[in-house]
Amino acid sequence: MQKSPQQRFLFILGLVMFFFYIVLGGMLIFGNQVLNQIETKYRIMLGCLLIVYALIRFVRLINQKPEED
């Protein structure tokens, strides 16, 4: 079954946001220049939290049921 243009757009937007959160979390964990004024342990915790949130969003995006009208 083919998705409507709106469903395709929302799916692609969901993927873009997933990658955004993954990259931001990785930058917080591995980047030394990002939010330097925050202690390292808190930066790592925030980065891990963002990555976990991205994974939850990705699972919800993949398991999404098609709308029935």
PDB file of N, CA, C, O and CB in Angstrom:
ATOM      1  N   MET A   1       0.845  -1.187   0.000  1.00  0.00           N
ATOM      2  CA  MET A   1       0.000   0.000   0.000  1.00  0.00           C
ATOM      3  C   MET A   1       0.887   1.246   0.000  1.00  0.00           C
ATOM      4  O   MET A   1       1.825   1.353   0.791  1.00  0.00           O
ATOM      5  CB  MET A   1      -0.960   0.000   1.227  1.00  0.00           C
ATOM      6  N   GLN A   2       0.586   2.168  -0.879  1.00  0.00           N
ATOM      7  CA  GLN A   2       1.390   3.376  -1.014  1.00  0.00           C
ATOM      8  C   GLN A   2       0.947   4.427   0.000  1.00  0.00           C
ATOM      9  O   GLN A   2      -0.242   4.586   0.272  1.00  0.00           O
ATOM     10  CB  GLN A   2       1.290   3.935  -2.443  1.00  0.00           C
ATOM     11  N   LYS A   3       1.922   5.134   0.550  1.00  0.00           N
ATOM     12  CA  LYS A   3       1.623   6.168   1.533  1.00  0.00           C
ATOM     13  C   LYS A   3       1.205   7.460   0.831  1.00  0.00           C
ATOM     14  O   LYS A   3       1.610   7.741  -0.297  1.00  0.00           O
ATOM     15  CB  LYS A   3       2.844   6.419   2.444  1.00  0.00           C
ATOM     16  N   SER A   4       0.390   8.223   1.529  1.00  0.00           N
ATOM     17  CA  SER A   4       0.002   9.522   0.992  1.00  0.00           C
ATOM     18  C   SER A   4       1.196  10.476   1.077  1.00  0.00           C
ATOM     19  O   SER A   4       2.135  10.218   1.829  1.00  0.00           O
ATOM     20  CB  SER A   4      -1.225  10.099   1.761  1.00  0.00           C
ATOM     21  N   PRO A   5       1.171  11.563   0.322  1.00  0.00           N
ATOM     22  CA  PRO A   5       2.284  12.529   0.401  1.00  0.00           C
ATOM     23  C   PRO A   5       2.499  13.069   1.817  1.00  0.00           C
ATOM     24  O   PRO A   5       3.636  13.296   2.230  1.00  0.00           O
ATOM     25  CB  PRO A   5       2.027  13.695  -0.548  1.00  0.00           C
ATOM     26  N   GLN A   6       1.419  13.272   2.551  1.00  0.00           N
ATOM     27  CA  GLN A   6       1.536  13.768   3.920  1.00  0.00           C
ATOM     28  C   GLN A   6       2.242  12.735   4.799  1.00  0.00           C
ATOM     29  O   GLN A   6       3.112  13.094   5.592  1.00  0.00           O
ATOM     30  CB  GLN A   6       0.143  14.107   4.497  1.00  0.00           C
ATOM     31  N   GLN A   7       1.881  11.467   4.671  1.00  0.00           N
ATOM     32  CA  GLN A   7       2.512  10.422   5.465  1.00  0.00           C
ATOM     33  C   GLN A   7       3.991  10.288   5.111  1.00  0.00           C
ATOM     34  O   GLN A   7       4.823  10.096   5.997  1.00  0.00           O
ATOM     35  CB  GLN A   7       1.792   9.086   5.258  1.00  0.00           C
ATOM     36  N   ARG A   8       4.325  10.386   3.824  1.00  0.00           N
ATOM     37  CA  ARG A   8       5.730  10.324   3.404  1.00  0.00           C
ATOM     38  C   ARG A   8       6.523  11.495   3.974  1.00  0.00           C
ATOM     39  O   ARG A   8       7.643  11.321   4.454  1.00  0.00           O
ATOM     40  CB  ARG A   8       5.835  10.316   1.870  1.00  0.00           C
ATOM     41  N   PHE A   9       5.936  12.686   3.919  1.00  0.00           N
ATOM     42  CA  PHE A   9       6.613  13.863   4.460  1.00  0.00           C
ATOM     43  C   PHE A   9       6.865  13.704   5.956  1.00  0.00           C
ATOM     44  O   PHE A   9       7.965  13.987   6.431  1.00  0.00           O
ATOM     45  CB  PHE A   9       5.785  15.128   4.194  1.00  0.00           C
ATOM     46  N   LEU A  10       5.861  13.255   6.700  1.00  0.00           N
ATOM     47  CA  LEU A  10       6.024  13.088   8.137  1.00  0.00           C
ATOM     48  C   LEU A  10       7.031  11.989   8.462  1.00  0.00           C
ATOM     49  O   LEU A  10       7.763  12.093   9.446  1.00  0.00           O
ATOM     50  CB  LEU A  10       4.683  12.773   8.784  1.00  0.00           C
ATOM     51  N   PHE A  11       7.077  10.935   7.643  1.00  0.00           N
ATOM     52  CA  PHE A  11       8.058   9.876   7.842  1.00  0.00           C
ATOM     53  C   PHE A  11       9.468  10.409   7.632  1.00  0.00           C
ATOM     54  O   PHE A  11      10.363  10.130   8.430  1.00  0.00           O
ATOM     55  CB  PHE A  11       7.785   8.702   6.894  1.00  0.00           C
ATOM     56  N   ILE A  12       9.674  11.177   6.560  1.00  0.00           N
ATOM     57  CA  ILE A  12      10.992  11.736   6.272  1.00  0.00           C
ATOM     58  C   ILE A  12      11.380  12.754   7.352  1.00  0.00           C
ATOM     59  O   ILE A  12      12.536  12.799   7.772  1.00  0.00           O
ATOM     60  CB  ILE A  12      11.007  12.397   4.870  1.00  0.00           C
ATOM     61  N   LEU A  13      10.432  13.559   7.795  1.00  0.00           N
ATOM     62  CA  LEU A  13      10.710  14.511   8.871  1.00  0.00           C
ATOM     63  C   LEU A  13      11.093  13.769  10.152  1.00  0.00           C
ATOM     64  O   LEU A  13      11.989  14.207  10.872  1.00  0.00           O
ATOM     65  CB  LEU A  13       9.485  15.421   9.123  1.00  0.00           C
ATOM     66  N   GLY A  14      10.431  12.662  10.439  1.00  0.00           N
ATOM     67  CA  GLY A  14      10.781  11.852  11.599  1.00  0.00           C
ATOM     68  C   GLY A  14      12.193  11.293  11.497  1.00  0.00           C
ATOM     69  O   GLY A  14      12.918  11.261  12.491  1.00  0.00           O
ATOM     70  N   LEU A  15      12.592  10.852  10.299  1.00  0.00           N
ATOM     71  CA  LEU A  15      13.958  10.359  10.105  1.00  0.00           C
ATOM     72  C   LEU A  15      14.984  11.475  10.274  1.00  0.00           C
ATOM     73  O   LEU A  15      16.043  11.266  10.864  1.00  0.00           O
ATOM     74  CB  LEU A  15      14.102   9.726   8.722  1.00  0.00           C
ATOM     75  N   VAL A  16      14.668  12.662   9.754  1.00  0.00           N
ATOM     76  CA  VAL A  16      15.581  13.793   9.898  1.00  0.00           C
ATOM     77  C   VAL A  16      15.770  14.142  11.375  1.00  0.00           C
ATOM     78  O   VAL A  16      16.890  14.396  11.818  1.00  0.00           O
ATOM     79  CB  VAL A  16      15.054  15.017   9.120  1.00  0.00           C
ATOM     80  N   MET A  17      14.680  14.154  12.128  1.00  0.00           N
ATOM     81  CA  MET A  17      14.783  14.464  13.554  1.00  0.00           C
ATOM     82  C   MET A  17      15.550  13.372  14.304  1.00  0.00           C
ATOM     83  O   MET A  17      16.298  13.673  15.234  1.00  0.00           O
ATOM     84  CB  MET A  17      13.384  14.638  14.164  1.00  0.00           C
ATOM     85  N   PHE A  18      15.373  12.107  13.908  1.00  0.00           N
ATOM     86  CA  PHE A  18      16.122  11.006  14.509  1.00  0.00           C
ATOM     87  C   PHE A  18      17.621  11.236  14.323  1.00  0.00           C
ATOM     88  O   PHE A  18      18.388  11.142  15.282  1.00  0.00           O
ATOM     89  CB  PHE A  18      15.699   9.649  13.889  1.00  0.00           C
ATOM     90  N   PHE A  19      18.037  11.535  13.099  1.00  0.00           N
ATOM     91  CA  PHE A  19      19.455  11.770  12.841  1.00  0.00           C
ATOM     92  C   PHE A  19      19.956  13.024  13.560  1.00  0.00           C
ATOM     93  O   PHE A  19      21.100  13.064  14.013  1.00  0.00           O
ATOM     94  CB  PHE A  19      19.702  11.895  11.337  1.00  0.00           C
ATOM     95  N   PHE A  20      19.106  14.045  13.667  1.00  0.00           N
ATOM     96  CA  PHE A  20      19.483  15.261  14.376  1.00  0.00           C
ATOM     97  C   PHE A  20      19.800  14.956  15.837  1.00  0.00           C
ATOM     98  O   PHE A  20      20.825  15.401  16.354  1.00  0.00           O
ATOM     99  CB  PHE A  20      18.364  16.307  14.281  1.00  0.00           C
ATOM    100  N   TYR A  21      18.928  14.198  16.508  1.00  0.00           N
ATOM    101  CA  TYR A  21      19.159  13.867  17.910  1.00  0.00           C
ATOM    102  C   TYR A  21      20.379  12.965  18.086  1.00  0.00           C
ATOM    103  O   TYR A  21      21.126  13.121  19.052  1.00  0.00           O
ATOM    104  CB  TYR A  21      17.929  13.193  18.496  1.00  0.00           C
ATOM    105  N   ILE A  22      20.587  12.026  17.165  1.00  0.00           N
ATOM    106  CA  ILE A  22      21.763  11.162  17.237  1.00  0.00           C
ATOM    107  C   ILE A  22      23.043  11.997  17.102  1.00  0.00           C
ATOM    108  O   ILE A  22      23.979  11.830  17.884  1.00  0.00           O
ATOM    109  CB  ILE A  22      21.706  10.074  16.136  1.00  0.00           C
ATOM    110  N   VAL A  23      23.082  12.886  16.120  1.00  0.00           N
ATOM    111  CA  VAL A  23      24.272  13.717  15.901  1.00  0.00           C
ATOM    112  C   VAL A  23      24.493  14.657  17.081  1.00  0.00           C
ATOM    113  O   VAL A  23      25.627  14.818  17.534  1.00  0.00           O
ATOM    114  CB  VAL A  23      24.137  14.528  14.595  1.00  0.00           C
ATOM    115  N   LEU A  24      23.444  15.270  17.578  1.00  0.00           N
ATOM    116  CA  LEU A  24      23.587  16.176  18.715  1.00  0.00           C
ATOM    117  C   LEU A  24      24.082  15.430  19.953  1.00  0.00           C
ATOM    118  O   LEU A  24      24.947  15.926  20.676  1.00  0.00           O
ATOM    119  CB  LEU A  24      22.253  16.870  19.015  1.00  0.00           C
ATOM    120  N   GLY A  25      23.535  14.243  20.197  1.00  0.00           N
ATOM    121  CA  GLY A  25      24.010  13.443  21.324  1.00  0.00           C
ATOM    122  C   GLY A  25      25.465  13.043  21.162  1.00  0.00           C
ATOM    123  O   GLY A  25      26.230  13.087  22.126  1.00  0.00           O
ATOM    124  N   GLY A  26      25.854  12.656  19.965  1.00  0.00           N
ATOM    125  CA  GLY A  26      27.251  12.310  19.713  1.00  0.00           C
ATOM    126  C   GLY A  26      28.175  13.503  19.876  1.00  0.00           C
ATOM    127  O   GLY A  26      29.287  13.368  20.387  1.00  0.00           O
ATOM    128  N   MET A  27      27.716  14.673  19.443  1.00  0.00           N
ATOM    129  CA  MET A  27      28.530  15.883  19.613  1.00  0.00           C
ATOM    130  C   MET A  27      28.715  16.209  21.090  1.00  0.00           C
ATOM    131  O   MET A  27      29.790  16.644  21.503  1.00  0.00           O
ATOM    132  CB  MET A  27      27.884  17.075  18.888  1.00  0.00           C
ATOM    133  N   LEU A  28      27.676  16.001  21.879  1.00  0.00           N
ATOM    134  CA  LEU A  28      27.798  16.273  23.310  1.00  0.00           C
ATOM    135  C   LEU A  28      28.750  15.288  23.980  1.00  0.00           C
ATOM    136  O   LEU A  28      29.525  15.666  24.859  1.00  0.00           O
ATOM    137  CB  LEU A  28      26.425  16.214  23.982  1.00  0.00           C
ATOM    138  N   ILE A  29      28.691  14.034  23.568  1.00  0.00           N
ATOM    139  CA  ILE A  29      29.530  13.019  24.205  1.00  0.00           C
ATOM    140  C   ILE A  29      30.984  13.145  23.757  1.00  0.00           C
ATOM    141  O   ILE A  29      31.890  13.141  24.590  1.00  0.00           O
ATOM    142  CB  ILE A  29      29.003  11.617  23.887  1.00  0.00           C
ATOM    143  N   PHE A  30      31.213  13.255  22.453  1.00  0.00           N
ATOM    144  CA  PHE A  30      32.568  13.183  21.920  1.00  0.00           C
ATOM    145  C   PHE A  30      33.187  14.537  21.594  1.00  0.00           C
ATOM    146  O   PHE A  30      34.403  14.627  21.430  1.00  0.00           O
ATOM    147  CB  PHE A  30      32.569  12.345  20.699  1.00  0.00           C
ATOM    148  N   GLY A  31      32.397  15.569  21.499  1.00  0.00           N
ATOM    149  CA  GLY A  31      32.932  16.878  21.133  1.00  0.00           C
ATOM    150  C   GLY A  31      33.419  17.640  22.346  1.00  0.00           C
ATOM    151  O   GLY A  31      32.749  17.671  23.378  1.00  0.00           O
ATOM    152  N   ASN A  32      34.563  18.243  22.228  1.00  0.00           N
ATOM    153  CA  ASN A  32      35.102  19.033  23.334  1.00  0.00           C
ATOM    154  C   ASN A  32      34.675  20.493  23.247  1.00  0.00           C
ATOM    155  O   ASN A  32      34.732  21.210  24.246  1.00  0.00           O
ATOM    156  CB  ASN A  32      36.621  18.940  23.353  1.00  0.00           C
ATOM    157  N   GLN A  33      34.257  20.936  22.092  1.00  0.00           N
ATOM    158  CA  GLN A  33      33.906  22.335  21.895  1.00  0.00           C
ATOM    159  C   GLN A  33      32.447  22.637  22.230  1.00  0.00           C
ATOM    160  O   GLN A  33      32.085  23.797  22.424  1.00  0.00           O
ATOM    161  CB  GLN A  33      34.189  22.731  20.474  1.00  0.00           C
ATOM    162  N   VAL A  34      31.602  21.596  22.299  1.00  0.00           N
ATOM    163  CA  VAL A  34      30.162  21.794  22.495  1.00  0.00           C
ATOM    164  C   VAL A  34      29.855  21.943  23.983  1.00  0.00           C
ATOM    165  O   VAL A  34      30.173  21.056  24.775  1.00  0.00           O
ATOM    166  CB  VAL A  34      29.357  20.614  21.892  1.00  0.00           C
ATOM    167  N   LEU A  35      29.246  23.048  24.357  1.00  0.00           N
ATOM    168  CA  LEU A  35      28.848  23.314  25.745  1.00  0.00           C
ATOM    169  C   LEU A  35      29.991  23.054  26.722  1.00  0.00           C
ATOM    170  O   LEU A  35      29.853  22.260  27.653  1.00  0.00           O
ATOM    171  CB  LEU A  35      27.642  22.455  26.122  1.00  0.00           C
ATOM    172  N   ASN A  36      31.093  23.712  26.509  1.00  0.00           N
ATOM    173  CA  ASN A  36      32.289  23.513  27.324  1.00  0.00           C
ATOM    174  C   ASN A  36      32.088  23.928  28.775  1.00  0.00           C
ATOM    175  O   ASN A  36      32.798  23.440  29.654  1.00  0.00           O
ATOM    176  CB  ASN A  36      33.443  24.282  26.736  1.00  0.00           C
ATOM    177  N   GLN A  37      31.137  24.818  29.045  1.00  0.00           N
ATOM    178  CA  GLN A  37      30.949  25.301  30.407  1.00  0.00           C
ATOM    179  C   GLN A  37      30.229  24.285  31.294  1.00  0.00           C
ATOM    180  O   GLN A  37      30.185  24.460  32.512  1.00  0.00           O
ATOM    181  CB  GLN A  37      30.174  26.600  30.386  1.00  0.00           C
ATOM    182  N   ILE A  38      29.669  23.232  30.710  1.00  0.00           N
ATOM    183  CA  ILE A  38      29.000  22.185  31.486  1.00  0.00           C
ATOM    184  C   ILE A  38      30.024  21.102  31.834  1.00  0.00           C
ATOM    185  O   ILE A  38      30.878  20.765  31.014  1.00  0.00           O
ATOM    186  CB  ILE A  38      27.788  21.577  30.692  1.00  0.00           C
ATOM    187  N   GLU A  39      29.937  20.559  33.047  1.00  0.00           N
ATOM    188  CA  GLU A  39      30.845  19.488  33.467  1.00  0.00           C
ATOM    189  C   GLU A  39      30.740  18.310  32.511  1.00  0.00           C
ATOM    190  O   GLU A  39      29.692  18.072  31.910  1.00  0.00           O
ATOM    191  CB  GLU A  39      30.532  19.035  34.912  1.00  0.00           C
ATOM    192  N   THR A  40      31.836  17.580  32.379  1.00  0.00           N
ATOM    193  CA  THR A  40      31.906  16.475  31.417  1.00  0.00           C
ATOM    194  C   THR A  40      30.868  15.399  31.713  1.00  0.00           C
ATOM    195  O   THR A  40      30.225  14.894  30.793  1.00  0.00           O
ATOM    196  CB  THR A  40      33.302  15.860  31.423  1.00  0.00           C
ATOM    197  N   LYS A  41      30.696  15.042  32.981  1.00  0.00           N
ATOM    198  CA  LYS A  41      29.751  13.962  33.292  1.00  0.00           C
ATOM    199  C   LYS A  41      28.315  14.345  32.929  1.00  0.00           C
ATOM    200  O   LYS A  41      27.537  13.498  32.490  1.00  0.00           O
ATOM    201  CB  LYS A  41      29.831  13.602  34.780  1.00  0.00           C
ATOM    202  N   TYR A  42      27.965  15.616  33.111  1.00  0.00           N
ATOM    203  CA  TYR A  42      26.608  16.050  32.764  1.00  0.00           C
ATOM    204  C   TYR A  42      26.427  16.136  31.253  1.00  0.00           C
ATOM    205  O   TYR A  42      25.346  15.848  30.740  1.00  0.00           O
ATOM    206  CB  TYR A  42      26.300  17.408  33.406  1.00  0.00           C
ATOM    207  N   ARG A  43      27.481  16.531  30.538  1.00  0.00           N
ATOM    208  CA  ARG A  43      27.426  16.549  29.072  1.00  0.00           C
ATOM    209  C   ARG A  43      27.230  15.149  28.526  1.00  0.00           C
ATOM    210  O   ARG A  43      26.451  14.948  27.594  1.00  0.00           O
ATOM    211  CB  ARG A  43      28.701  17.167  28.489  1.00  0.00           C
ATOM    212  N   ILE A  44      27.933  14.173  29.100  1.00  0.00           N
ATOM    213  CA  ILE A  44      27.804  12.784  28.654  1.00  0.00           C
ATOM    214  C   ILE A  44      26.409  12.246  28.974  1.00  0.00           C
ATOM    215  O   ILE A  44      25.810  11.543  28.160  1.00  0.00           O
ATOM    216  CB  ILE A  44      28.884  11.899  29.317  1.00  0.00           C
ATOM    217  N   MET A  45      25.893  12.577  30.161  1.00  0.00           N
ATOM    218  CA  MET A  45      24.541  12.114  30.514  1.00  0.00           C
ATOM    219  C   MET A  45      23.497  12.714  29.577  1.00  0.00           C
ATOM    220  O   MET A  45      22.580  12.015  29.145  1.00  0.00           O
ATOM    221  CB  MET A  45      24.208  12.480  31.976  1.00  0.00           C
ATOM    222  N   LEU A  46      23.628  13.994  29.261  1.00  0.00           N
ATOM    223  CA  LEU A  46      22.686  14.640  28.341  1.00  0.00           C
ATOM    224  C   LEU A  46      22.795  14.029  26.948  1.00  0.00           C
ATOM    225  O   LEU A  46      21.778  13.801  26.293  1.00  0.00           O
ATOM    226  CB  LEU A  46      22.944  16.159  28.278  1.00  0.00           C
ATOM    227  N   GLY A  47      24.012  13.763  26.490  1.00  0.00           N
ATOM    228  CA  GLY A  47      24.210  13.128  25.193  1.00  0.00           C
ATOM    229  C   GLY A  47      23.581  11.747  25.135  1.00  0.00           C
ATOM    230  O   GLY A  47      22.937  11.399  24.145  1.00  0.00           O
ATOM    231  N   CYS A  48      23.762  10.954  26.193  1.00  0.00           N
ATOM    232  CA  CYS A  48      23.152   9.613  26.246  1.00  0.00           C
ATOM    233  C   CYS A  48      21.630   9.706  26.271  1.00  0.00           C
ATOM    234  O   CYS A  48      20.942   8.914  25.628  1.00  0.00           O
ATOM    235  CB  CYS A  48      23.651   8.839  27.485  1.00  0.00           C
ATOM    236  N   LEU A  49      21.115  10.673  27.012  1.00  0.00           N
ATOM    237  CA  LEU A  49      19.670  10.864  27.076  1.00  0.00           C
ATOM    238  C   LEU A  49      19.104  11.221  25.701  1.00  0.00           C
ATOM    239  O   LEU A  49      18.046  10.720  25.318  1.00  0.00           O
ATOM    240  CB  LEU A  49      19.322  11.957  28.093  1.00  0.00           C
ATOM    241  N   LEU A  50      19.794  12.074  24.967  1.00  0.00           N
ATOM    242  CA  LEU A  50      19.343  12.428  23.623  1.00  0.00           C
ATOM    243  C   LEU A  50      19.377  11.232  22.681  1.00  0.00           C
ATOM    244  O   LEU A  50      18.479  11.074  21.854  1.00  0.00           O
ATOM    245  CB  LEU A  50      20.200  13.549  23.061  1.00  0.00           C
ATOM    246  N   ILE A  51      20.392  10.393  22.793  1.00  0.00           N
ATOM    247  CA  ILE A  51      20.479   9.210  21.938  1.00  0.00           C
ATOM    248  C   ILE A  51      19.369   8.215  22.278  1.00  0.00           C
ATOM    249  O   ILE A  51      18.773   7.625  21.376  1.00  0.00           O
ATOM    250  CB  ILE A  51      21.860   8.539  22.084  1.00  0.00           C
ATOM    251  N   VAL A  52      19.088   8.025  23.548  1.00  0.00           N
ATOM    252  CA  VAL A  52      17.990   7.131  23.947  1.00  0.00           C
ATOM    253  C   VAL A  52      16.657   7.679  23.445  1.00  0.00           C
ATOM    254  O   VAL A  52      15.811   6.923  22.968  1.00  0.00           O
ATOM    255  CB  VAL A  52      17.954   6.956  25.490  1.00  0.00           C
ATOM    256  N   TYR A  53      16.470   8.997  23.555  1.00  0.00           N
ATOM    257  CA  TYR A  53      15.248   9.619  23.058  1.00  0.00           C
ATOM    258  C   TYR A  53      15.114   9.440  21.553  1.00  0.00           C
ATOM    259  O   TYR A  53      14.018   9.191  21.050  1.00  0.00           O
ATOM    260  CB  TYR A  53      15.224  11.102  23.413  1.00  0.00           C
ATOM    261  N   ALA A  54      16.222   9.566  20.834  1.00  0.00           N
ATOM    262  CA  ALA A  54      16.205   9.363  19.382  1.00  0.00           C
ATOM    263  C   ALA A  54      15.805   7.931  19.048  1.00  0.00           C
ATOM    264  O   ALA A  54      15.028   7.706  18.120  1.00  0.00           O
ATOM    265  CB  ALA A  54      17.582   9.686  18.772  1.00  0.00           C
ATOM    266  N   LEU A  55      16.324   6.970  19.790  1.00  0.00           N
ATOM    267  CA  LEU A  55      15.974   5.567  19.535  1.00  0.00           C
ATOM    268  C   LEU A  55      14.497   5.297  19.814  1.00  0.00           C
ATOM    269  O   LEU A  55      13.852   4.546  19.081  1.00  0.00           O
ATOM    270  CB  LEU A  55      16.841   4.640  20.391  1.00  0.00           C
ATOM    271  N   ILE A  56      13.963   5.907  20.871  1.00  0.00           N
ATOM    272  CA  ILE A  56      12.533   5.745  21.169  1.00  0.00           C
ATOM    273  C   ILE A  56      11.695   6.338  20.043  1.00  0.00           C
ATOM    274  O   ILE A  56      10.714   5.728  19.616  1.00  0.00           O
ATOM    275  CB  ILE A  56      12.171   6.417  22.520  1.00  0.00           C
ATOM    276  N   ARG A  57      12.070   7.516  19.560  1.00  0.00           N
ATOM    277  CA  ARG A  57      11.341   8.129  18.441  1.00  0.00           C
ATOM    278  C   ARG A  57      11.418   7.261  17.193  1.00  0.00           C
ATOM    279  O   ARG A  57      10.432   7.130  16.467  1.00  0.00           O
ATOM    280  CB  ARG A  57      11.897   9.526  18.140  1.00  0.00           C
ATOM    281  N   PHE A  58      12.585   6.666  16.936  1.00  0.00           N
ATOM    282  CA  PHE A  58      12.759   5.827  15.757  1.00  0.00           C
ATOM    283  C   PHE A  58      11.877   4.584  15.843  1.00  0.00           C
ATOM    284  O   PHE A  58      11.244   4.209  14.856  1.00  0.00           O
ATOM    285  CB  PHE A  58      14.229   5.425  15.598  1.00  0.00           C
ATOM    286  N   VAL A  59      11.829   3.949  16.998  1.00  0.00           N
ATOM    287  CA  VAL A  59      10.988   2.759  17.168  1.00  0.00           C
ATOM    288  C   VAL A  59       9.517   3.119  16.973  1.00  0.00           C
ATOM    289  O   VAL A  59       8.780   2.370  16.331  1.00  0.00           O
ATOM    290  CB  VAL A  59      11.205   2.130  18.566  1.00  0.00           C
ATOM    291  N   ARG A  60       9.087   4.244  17.513  1.00  0.00           N
ATOM    292  CA  ARG A  60       7.695   4.678  17.330  1.00  0.00           C
ATOM    293  C   ARG A  60       7.404   5.002  15.875  1.00  0.00           C
ATOM    294  O   ARG A  60       6.297   4.756  15.396  1.00  0.00           O
ATOM    295  CB  ARG A  60       7.396   5.898  18.203  1.00  0.00           C
ATOM    296  N   LEU A  61       8.387   5.553  15.163  1.00  0.00           N
ATOM    297  CA  LEU A  61       8.211   5.893  13.751  1.00  0.00           C
ATOM    298  C   LEU A  61       8.071   4.635  12.905  1.00  0.00           C
ATOM    299  O   LEU A  61       7.242   4.589  11.995  1.00  0.00           O
ATOM    300  CB  LEU A  61       9.389   6.738  13.250  1.00  0.00           C
ATOM    301  N   ILE A  62       8.866   3.626  13.193  1.00  0.00           N
ATOM    302  CA  ILE A  62       8.839   2.382  12.421  1.00  0.00           C
ATOM    303  C   ILE A  62       7.569   1.578  12.719  1.00  0.00           C
ATOM    304  O   ILE A  62       6.998   0.972  11.811  1.00  0.00           O
ATOM    305  CB  ILE A  62      10.088   1.534  12.730  1.00  0.00           C
ATOM    306  N   ASN A  63       7.127   1.566  13.962  1.00  0.00           N
ATOM    307  CA  ASN A  63       5.951   0.777  14.366  1.00  0.00           C
ATOM    308  C   ASN A  63       4.645   1.511  14.155  1.00  0.00           C
ATOM    309  O   ASN A  63       3.599   1.054  14.615  1.00  0.00           O
ATOM    310  CB  ASN A  63       6.065   0.385  15.814  1.00  0.00           C
ATOM    311  N   GLN A  64       4.683   2.636  13.470  1.00  0.00           N
ATOM    312  CA  GLN A  64       3.494   3.445  13.256  1.00  0.00           C
ATOM    313  C   GLN A  64       2.475   2.713  12.388  1.00  0.00           C
ATOM    314  O   GLN A  64       2.818   2.171  11.337  1.00  0.00           O
ATOM    315  CB  GLN A  64       3.871   4.775  12.617  1.00  0.00           C
ATOM    316  N   LYS A  65       1.241   2.703  12.827  1.00  0.00           N
ATOM    317  CA  LYS A  65       0.158   2.084  12.074  1.00  0.00           C
ATOM    318  C   LYS A  65      -0.353   3.076  11.038  1.00  0.00           C
ATOM    319  O   LYS A  65      -0.470   4.266  11.328  1.00  0.00           O
ATOM    320  CB  LYS A  65      -0.989   1.626  13.017  1.00  0.00           C
ATOM    321  N   PRO A  66      -0.659   2.599   9.831  1.00  0.00           N
ATOM    322  CA  PRO A  66      -1.224   3.512   8.817  1.00  0.00           C
ATOM    323  C   PRO A  66      -2.619   3.962   9.234  1.00  0.00           C
ATOM    324  O   PRO A  66      -3.382   3.206   9.836  1.00  0.00           O
ATOM    325  CB  PRO A  66      -1.279   2.824   7.421  1.00  0.00           C
ATOM    326  N   GLU A  67      -2.930   5.208   8.901  1.00  0.00           N
ATOM    327  CA  GLU A  67      -4.258   5.735   9.236  1.00  0.00           C
ATOM    328  C   GLU A  67      -5.314   5.078   8.381  1.00  0.00           C
ATOM    329  O   GLU A  67      -5.139   4.899   7.176  1.00  0.00           O
ATOM    330  CB  GLU A  67      -4.306   7.256   9.057  1.00  0.00           C
ATOM    331  N   GLU A  68      -6.418   4.721   9.022  1.00  0.00           N
ATOM    332  CA  GLU A  68      -7.535   4.125   8.301  1.00  0.00           C
ATOM    333  C   GLU A  68      -8.690   5.112   8.297  1.00  0.00           C
ATOM    334  O   GLU A  68      -9.148   5.548   9.353  1.00  0.00           O
ATOM    335  CB  GLU A  68      -7.961   2.770   8.936  1.00  0.00           C
ATOM    336  N   ASP A  69      -9.148   5.454   7.129  1.00  0.00           N
ATOM    337  CA  ASP A  69     -10.272   6.402   7.016  1.00  0.00           C
ATOM    338  C   ASP A  69     -11.538   5.678   6.664  1.00  0.00           C
ATOM    339  O   ASP A  69     -12.589   6.304   6.525  1.00  0.00           O
ATOM    340  CB  ASP A  69      -9.985   7.479   5.968  1.00  0.00           C
TER     341      ASP A  69
END
